[in-house]
Every structure is written in C-alpha cells, then in structure tokens.
Amino acid sequence: MRVAVCADVGSTFTKVVVVDLDGGGLVASASVRTSVDTDVLHGLDAAVGVALTGLGSRDVPWFVCSSAGGGLRLAVVGYEPLVTAQAGRRVGLSAGADVVHVAAGRLGRVELTALRAARPDVVLLVGGTDGGDAETLTHNATRLARARFRVPVVLAGNVDVRDELHAVLAQAGVPVTVADNVLPRIGVLAPLSAREAIRQVFLRHVIGGKRLSRGRRFAGLVRAATPDAVLTGVEALAEVAGGDLAVVDVGGATTDVYSVLTPDERASGPGREVAGSLWRARTVEGDLGMRWSAPGVVRAAVEERLVGQDERAGLVGEAARRAADPGFLPGDAAGRAVDARIAALAATVALRRHARGVGTGERSGRDLRDVRLLVGSGGVLRHARDNDATGVLDAVLSDHAGGWALPRAARPVVDVDYVLAAAGLLVGEHPVAVRGLLRPLLG
C-alpha cells in the first residue's frame, strides 16, 4: 500500500492523517498539541510518529499546511474601495489569508502609518483595470518604494504599468512578485494568478519569518496556508459532489465559512458585481470562536437576537471561562452542552454573515439556497457526541428568521476525520487519493 502523510500545524493542535494514495481513503490519524513554545517540529514529528505506528518505518511523502503563528496576514491596497480594493480583499480571502487591512486611494503618511500598524506579512497591491487608471497604482508603488517598505508585495494591478512598477519596487529593495490583474475588466474577477503568487510568497517569506522552528526543515515541508488548503479541498469536494456546498469550520479563535456555488446568469446580468463574482469564497469571522473568541460569540448572538437575556447571563460567564483557558475541555455533560450551544451560535452567525456578504463585501450577498451539502468542521464538532454535532448543524439549517438566502434543503455532515485540508494538499498530485478521502462526506 502506498501512503502519504498529510499534516496541519495549527496554532493549538497539530493534526496528522495517513492517506492511501491508491484511493482507499484514510489509513490512520493522530493529533497532538502544537509545540509553539519550543519548536513546531517537535509536535509534528511526534504526531507523525503516532500516526505511522504499525505501518513500518517506510519513507513516505509528507504534505504539510500551517496556520501556526497566526497564519498569513494580508493587507490590500487598491484604487477604489468598492471595486479594486474589494476585489483584492476577496482574492486575499480565497488565498487563505487573514485580511488585516484594506486601503483605497493614494497612500499618504497617515495611510502608510496605518498600513505598517496592521503588521501584514504580505501586501497585495492592486488598482486599475487593464488599460484603465494607472496613476493611483503608480503612486502607491512609488510610495512604498520610497518608504523602503520591507514587507513582500504582490503586484496584481493594471498590466500596462506592471513591469515598470516591478522595477521601481525591486530597485528599492522591496520583495515583489508579479501576478495578473485581479480585476482586468469591470465585473471580471481573476483570482488564480494572484492567489498562486500569495501562496508562493507565504512559503518563501512568511513561514520562515515566524520563527516557529529552528533551521529550514519546517519551511521546506509546508506547502500552503491551512485555509488555502481547506478551500482547495472544498473545491475538490464540490467537483466530486457536483453541486453547491458550504463548509462551516468552528475553531478556537475564528469561525471560517467556505462556499462553492455554480456560476449562472447572475455572473453577467445587469445586477452583476462591479468587483466581480467569486463563486468559490471564504469569510473569516475573527470575533467568533470556541475559546479565545467565545465572548464575541455571545455578543454577536445577542445582536442577532439568537439568545435572550436569561440565557445571555449564563453564557457570558461560560464564554469568559473558555477565553481565559484556551486549553479548556468540558469534562461533563453540562460542559459539553455549553460547548455545543456556543458552537451552534458561532456557526449560525458566521453563515448569516457569509450569506449577507459581510466578509466578502458583496452588495447582494451570497445566494446559498441551492446548497445541498453543509459540512461542519473544527475540533468542537469532530470530538462531539453525535447528537451534539448534529444539533449544531441543525441549528444552522433551521435558521430562516432573517430572510437571507440560506440553504433550503442541505444534508448536514461532519468532517470527523479532518480530510478537507488533506484533500487540498493532495489534489494536484494524487486525485485518486482525494476522491477516496472525500467519499465518506458524500454519504
């Protein structure tokens, strides 16, 4: 049997699965706490050792993604807030980035100070359609060059001045990578080139710069940011399933929502988005999480009128307890019930925001009515008892109070074996293995 190791080095846990490359699915798995206080390789090697127990000491390929150290922090600098800057934001999210800052227009001293204060790992510099405005993009690139900005820049704007501005940035010592324009024409969003450039910059500059490990071995192992790998896995699942789907990933600090929709006449009709439609999308809710961000879940649920004052009083204390101890694990039925309730609220609010287009900036939101498969992910769901996990997803699917376009008839399933990230890592080289991994999610 040919196997491969797929690992996700997260900020809290390192998860490893061993995959049958000939399509037999999952062979083994293991999870340990990420050793961020010493060297992340200590935890990774330990988890791989456990997962490979009984399989012999064979030399197997490793496929690794990481969100340790906060993952990939991206700033977007664009021409106009509702068009190119918003298009850049959507592309950044699709590349697995945490978009920590969005600026639009000409960078001045105040704007440059705000950009530095956001502490991005990468800057996505966009602006102008091909053959359109070049002045703002030229000004911003020149401003970054004169400021001796040392953060890597992905240049993905007006193709007419791309080579010239690449030279300006490179001569000033700014690490710069060129990509195709993210918005070559109004209403046409072209994310793939910029997404690949951001991925390569993440691998070359970001992973090694976070000082997660001594030496170069860890940086050499990592192939993608974890959210990027998961989105690629979600895309693969949509192709296998042959229809619209959504994934809600409830983590300790954030709740991420991924959706893949089938393009239709909305892509070119009179109501189309000027910043383009992204049919594969991701939103990140940084105030919604099971541990660090649990108080944010309660606040958001109150604002959304999902909980009343009586329930709020009890949840506030429980959420504060979890935020103070990120390693907290409920030891009794009452604690598990609270975890399930917080998870259900986080997932419900996150999907509402995703459907409204809050994180993507889409004016008309995302139409999720035809979603036929809702996948739940995250430790709270993977380790929950069946009734608790089902209850979380049922709460999401029964939420029709607000009038947003949520799924009408979706089948809920939990990614118990954590295969989406592995599928995303393997999809380019081992498509047969990917189909075997994803098969259990399809029922």
Secondary structure, 3 states (H helix, E strand, C coil): CCEEEEEEECCCEEEEEEEECCCCEEEEEEEEECCCCCCHHHHHHHHHHHHCCCCCCCCCCEEEEECHHHCCEEEEEECCCCCHHHHHHHHHHHCCCEEEEEEECCCCHHHHHHHHHCCCCEEEECCCCCCCCCHHHHHHHHHHHHCCCCCCEEECCCHHHHHHHHHHHHHCCCCEEECCCCCCECCECCCHHHHHHHHHHHHHHHHHHCCCCCCCHHHHHEEEEHHHHHHHHHHHHHHHHCCCEEEEEECCCCEEEEEECCCCHHHCCCCCCCCCCCCEEEEEECCCCCCCCHHHHHHHHHHCCCCCHHHHHHHHHHHHHHHHCCCCCCCCHHHHHHHHHHHHHHHHHHHHHHHHCCCCCCCCCCCCCCCCEEEEECHHHHCCCHHHHHHHHHHHHCCCCCCCCCCCCCEEEECCCCCHHHHHHHCCCCHHHHHHHHHHHHC
